[in-house]
């Protein structure tokens, strides 16, 4: 079993989640139950899946939860791109998020591959 609070991946995606909450606070009120909610839910599910996977009894199960986290990262990436497409996010705000997210996807994938 792993301690999720000690995992660098978990720390980074937790920070990203906070960033998503911050940037979506400026989205239009009409998106409260739409894109804002989707972005927040996807971002929260990433560290949550990593934490839940850490509580599992085997690396095989943990890897499955890391796969869920990676899936949520791709979901989040898609939603961020859509936010940019409809001008809710400016390129200067969007690019660093996408770059950070890409690094987290790679980091999580590599970590998953290292588990026996």
Protein Blocks (a to p, Z undefined) as FASTA:
>chain_A
ZZfklpmklmmmmmmmmmmmmmmmmpcfklmmmmmmmmmmmmmmmmmmmmmmmmpmbfkl
mmmmmmmmmmmmmmmmmmmmmmmmnopacfklmmmmmmmmmmmmmmmmmmmmmpZZ
